[in-house]
Amino acid sequence: MTAVGRVLRKTKLDELPQFYDVLRGAMSLVGPRPEVPEYVAQWPDELRDEILSVRPGITDPASIRFRNEADELAAAEDPEKHYVEVLLPQKARLYAEYVRHRSFTGDLAILARTAVAVLRD
């Protein structure tokens, strides 16, 4: 990765194009992060429909919790296995919990926590 790429990734500026998707209505500011179909298929059946019932978002509680996911995966002996067996189940539970309890004020709180996390790094 280039030095510029590292800065863009660390500051999450590489996600700015997703604001276009928010403006066109394909995404929300807050909601479960979009996931590749291969991993969506591995979500527990009882959570999959619930998670997919809302538009994906740029940020959510799992994004904050796993802000440094790349570092965790880099330290894992088998990053793919670690993602599938450790991170993916936790993320699915956080996504479903978000969907069950989402609210306008909750979304504002998530946006604030995201801003603090980005500025803190």
N, C-alpha and C positions, 0 to 999 in steps of 0.2 A: 504494500500500500504506500502511496506517496505521502509526503508530509502534508500536502493540502488535503488529501483524502482523509488522513487521520484527524485533522482539525474539523473538517466537515462532519465526519462521523461522530466525533466526541461531542461536538456542540449540537448535533442533530440537525444541522443546516441541510444535510443531504435529504431531509424529509420535506423541505419546503415545497417541492412539486406536488405533494399530496394536498396542499391547500387548494389547488385547482380542482381536485376531486371533491373537496368539501364544497366549493362554490357551485359545482355542477350537480351536487346532491348525491354523489355516489358514496361519499364518506361523511362521517361526522367528526367534529373536533375530538369528542370523547366517545369511546366505544371499544369493544374488543379489537385488538390489532388484527389486520388481515393475515391469514396464514395460508401457506401453500396447501393445495388439495391433499397431498400425500400425508400431511400432518393432521389436517382436519379429519381425515378418515380414521385417525388413531385416537381422536377424542372419545371419551366414553359415550356410548349411544344415548344415555339419558341426559347428557349435557349438550350434545351437538345441535339439535334443533333449537334448543333454548338460546345458545350462543349465536347461532345464525339468524335468530329472529330480529336482530337489530342491525343497523348499518355498522360496518367496521369504522373504527376511529383512528385518529393519529396518536392518541394517548389513552391510557387506562391504568388502573391500579397495577396490573402486571408489568406494564412498561416502566413504571416507577420502581417497582420491586426488583425487576431484573434489568435495571438500567445498564449495568456492566456485564450483561450476559456474554458478550464476546470474550471478555477476560476470563470468565468462568469456563467457557467452552475451550479456550486456548490452554487452560491449565488441566483440562480433563484428558485422561489417557486415550479415550475414544469419544471425541466430541459428539458424533452422531448418536451414539448409544446414550451418552449423558443427557443430550437434549430430549430424546424420545422417552427415556425411562425416568428422568428426574425433573427436568424443566417443563416439558409439555404437560404432564398431568397437573402440576401446580398452576400453570398458566390457565389451563382449562377450568380449574376450580375458581380461580380469580375472575375469569371472564364471566362464568355463570353467576357468581356472586354479584358482580357488577350489574348484570342484566336484571337480576331479581330485585335489586335495591336502588336502581338508578333514579336520579331526580335532578332537577335543574340545579339546586344548591349543591348536591353531591358532585355534579359535573364541574361546577365552578371550583369546588375544593380540589378536585383532581387536576384541573388546569393550573391552579395555584401551586400545588405540590410538584407538578411537572416543571413549572417555571423555576421554582426553588432548586430542584434537582439539576436542571440544566445550568443554572447560574452558579451553583456550588462547585460543579466540576471544573 
